[in-house]
Amino acid sequence: MGIATGITHFFQSILELIQGFFMAIVHVFQFALQTVIDAGKGVVNFVEGTLGFAFHNFFILGTIAAAVFGYMLYQQRSGTTPASKTLKSS
């Protein structure tokens, strides 16, 4: 009975060894796939942050440019700019 048990354990350990090799290969592929997925998520987050930053700054700079343009139009219409004074005095 001891020899039969020993042979059974021997074959079980060989099967577990083969199963362990296959699981190691599967885990390597899972690790590689997870690394690619995480890198993709990082790129998406970077692009999202960059576009959000550019989008917000575009509207801030556009608002400032509109205010400056409006002020310049106001100055030209009210005649307070040096160019409008020289044109009126000629």
Secondary structure, DSSP 8 states (H G I E B T S, - for coil): -HHHHHHHHHHHHHHHHHHHHHHHHHHHHHHHHHHHHHHHHHHHHHHHHHHHHHHHHHHHHHHHHHHHHHHHHHHHHHT-SHHHHHHHH-
